[in-house]
Structures are given as C-alpha cells and as structure tokens.
Amino acid sequence: MTFEEFYNRDYRERHASPVCRLFHLLGPVASAAYLGAVAERGAWRWLPLLPVPTYLMAWVGHLAAGNRPTFFEHPIWSVRAYWKMIGEMVADNLFPGQRVSR
C-alpha cells in the first residue's frame, strides 16, 4: 500500500465526520496557545509537551465520531495524513466542499 492509497482509503474514511475533522483542526490551535503560554512564562522545560494538545484534541474527535484513530496501524503515515487533511480543510475554507466522503 502506498501513502496515497492509505490516505484515500483509510484515513479519509475515519475522518468523514465533520465533528472529528473540527477537533483535528482545533488541535494545532490548542498547541499554539500552549506554546504561547510556555513562551510567556519562560517555562521552556514544558516545550517537549507541545504535540500533546494537538493529538489530545484529535483523539477526542475520534471519540465523538465513534471510531479508532489510524495512528495505531500506521503511525508515521497518520502524522503526514493529519497535516495533509488540515491543509485540505484550510484550502477548502474548512468544510464547504465536503471533499471527505461520508
């Protein structure tokens, strides 16, 4: 299986729910807020936890959608697919085209 096959067949299927995608989109925003708090306080020792808000929000999205993240089967491809999906959502003005099938 190639990355494109994984993305189009597995990843997009598990992210068809708009609620799931919304939580995925909020993840980087939460991490940016976390980074701002770390920087403001000068608490640089907490910087290694920067990815936690992103993935916590994503997993909450999967709980809301009632499915399992692809991370457990393909961790590296899932990280790449996550950012590809975020880019597609932003480029399509979030969800108007509903390019991810239901």
ABEGO torsion letter per residue (X at the ends): XBAAAAAAAAAAAAAABAAAAAAAAAAAAAAAAAAAAAAAAGBAAAAAAAAAAAAAAAAAAAAAAGBBBAAAABAAAAAAAAAAAAAAAAAAGGAAAGABBX
